[in-house]
């Protein structure tokens, strides 16, 4: 079993993250966009490391007591090996510890692998935005209510 480690993203991680991004997304974020996210006080950028390699990443914004996933990806050769689930589990745990009760995201309607992951984690579709993306594809807005322990 592979051991994954989640840690904050740093500028030195950008080359690996951009490579993963380009391999996973039809309309990838640029290196400049990732740099802006690293400097954004609302944004939390984390990477998943396995066998001394960055194998995934997660970008989440925390705003007004809610969290929103802005980007998540797993390197193609690491997909279906639990990387995204590891990142989601760590995120859910951290958000609950911070008392954040709601997690939001938007996803391309055609991204079946992402939809399957999000549904497994309890996300429900809130609404559909027709023609949302530049190429005309619809976006699904999804939410998940996090149960917060009263410890």
VMD Tcl script that draws the C-alpha trace (Angstrom):
set ca {
  {0.00 0.00 0.00}
  {1.33 3.40 -1.00}
  {1.78 6.03 1.68}
  {0.50 9.47 0.71}
  {1.48 12.75 2.35}
  {-0.47 15.99 2.01}
  {1.50 19.21 2.41}
  {1.13 22.87 1.47}
  {2.10 23.69 -2.11}
  {5.16 25.91 -2.56}
  {6.51 27.74 -5.62}
  {9.03 24.96 -6.28}
  {6.09 22.59 -6.87}
  {4.67 24.59 -9.78}
  {6.41 22.73 -12.63}
  {5.11 19.36 -11.40}
  {1.64 20.74 -10.70}
  {1.36 22.41 -14.12}
  {2.44 19.15 -15.78}
  {-0.32 17.28 -13.93}
  {-2.81 20.04 -14.78}
  {-2.02 19.86 -18.50}
  {-2.38 16.08 -18.48}
  {-5.76 16.14 -16.75}
  {-7.76 19.12 -17.90}
  {-9.04 20.09 -21.32}
  {-8.66 23.77 -20.40}
  {-5.72 23.79 -17.96}
  {-4.78 26.50 -15.54}
  {-1.57 28.33 -16.43}
  {1.51 28.58 -14.28}
  {0.65 32.26 -13.69}
  {-2.78 31.31 -12.37}
  {-1.24 28.84 -9.92}
  {1.23 31.54 -8.81}
  {-1.67 33.94 -8.15}
  {-3.43 31.22 -6.14}
  {-0.31 30.71 -4.01}
  {-0.35 34.44 -3.21}
  {-4.12 34.61 -2.60}
  {-4.95 34.70 1.14}
  {-8.32 32.99 0.49}
  {-6.69 30.06 -1.29}
  {-5.23 26.92 0.22}
  {-3.02 25.01 -2.16}
  {-1.89 21.53 -1.19}
  {-0.05 18.72 -2.96}
  {-0.20 14.98 -2.48}
  {3.21 13.32 -2.46}
  {3.96 9.62 -2.91}
  {7.32 7.99 -3.44}
  {8.96 11.45 -3.45}
  {6.77 12.53 -6.39}
  {3.93 15.06 -6.50}
  {1.01 12.91 -7.62}
  {-1.89 15.29 -7.12}
  {-2.99 18.68 -5.87}
  {-5.95 20.53 -4.47}
  {-6.93 24.20 -4.49}
  {-9.61 25.27 -2.01}
  {-10.88 28.71 -1.09}
  {-12.20 29.47 2.38}
  {-14.71 32.34 2.30}
  {-17.29 33.42 4.87}
  {-17.29 30.10 6.73}
  {-17.62 27.99 3.59}
  {-15.06 26.16 1.48}
  {-15.02 25.83 -2.29}
  {-12.91 23.43 -4.30}
  {-11.48 25.34 -7.25}
  {-9.20 22.68 -8.68}
  {-8.21 19.10 -7.97}
  {-6.24 16.69 -10.11}
  {-4.25 13.47 -9.97}
  {-1.34 12.62 -12.26}
  {-2.61 10.28 -14.97}
  {-0.30 7.41 -13.98}
  {-1.57 7.67 -10.38}
  {-5.30 7.82 -11.13}
  {-7.58 5.17 -9.61}
  {-5.07 4.59 -6.81}
  {-6.78 6.59 -4.07}
  {-4.93 9.91 -4.45}
  {-8.03 12.09 -4.83}
  {-9.84 10.20 -2.06}
  {-6.85 10.73 0.23}
  {-6.90 14.46 -0.53}
  {-10.68 14.66 0.01}
  {-10.50 12.79 3.31}
  {-7.79 15.14 4.58}
  {-9.76 18.17 3.39}
  {-13.00 17.02 5.07}
  {-11.14 16.36 8.33}
  {-9.45 19.78 8.26}
  {-12.65 21.65 7.42}
  {-14.60 19.91 10.19}
  {-11.83 20.75 12.69}
  {-12.13 24.39 11.63}
  {-15.92 24.37 12.01}
  {-16.61 24.80 8.30}
  {-19.92 23.12 7.55}
  {-20.33 23.45 3.80}
  {-18.14 22.55 0.83}
  {-18.97 23.74 -2.70}
  {-17.61 23.11 -6.19}
  {-18.43 23.34 -9.86}
  {-17.64 20.63 -12.36}
  {-18.05 20.08 -16.07}
  {-21.18 18.06 -16.72}
  {-19.14 15.65 -18.88}
  {-16.49 14.94 -16.21}
  {-17.89 11.57 -15.16}
  {-14.84 10.51 -13.12}
  {-15.03 13.69 -11.03}
  {-18.80 13.38 -10.63}
  {-18.37 9.81 -9.38}
  {-15.75 10.93 -6.86}
  {-17.85 13.84 -5.59}
  {-21.01 11.76 -5.29}
  {-19.09 9.13 -3.30}
  {-18.13 11.92 -0.89}
  {-21.74 13.03 -0.45}
  {-21.95 15.94 -2.89}
  {-25.30 16.73 -4.41}
  {-26.05 18.82 -7.48}
  {-27.48 22.21 -6.55}
  {-28.07 23.48 -10.07}
  {-26.90 23.33 -13.65}
  {-25.42 26.35 -15.43}
  {-26.14 25.91 -19.12}
  {-23.32 26.97 -21.43}
  {-21.20 28.07 -18.47}
  {-17.76 27.24 -19.86}
  {-16.12 29.10 -22.73}
  {-16.57 26.10 -25.01}
  {-20.33 26.04 -24.25}
  {-20.34 23.07 -21.89}
  {-22.62 23.11 -18.86}
  {-21.36 23.31 -15.30}
  {-22.90 21.48 -12.36}
  {-22.80 23.32 -9.06}
  {-22.49 20.84 -6.21}
  {-22.51 21.10 -2.44}
  {-21.81 18.89 0.53}
  {-22.89 19.56 4.10}
  {-20.16 18.56 6.53}
  {-21.20 17.20 9.88}
  {-19.26 19.04 12.53}
  {-18.48 17.25 15.76}
  {-19.12 19.15 18.96}
  {-15.82 18.40 20.65}
}
mol new
graphics top color blue
foreach p $ca { graphics top sphere $p radius 0.5 }
foreach p [lrange $ca 0 end-1] q [lrange $ca 1 end] { graphics top cylinder $p $q radius 0.2 }
display resetview
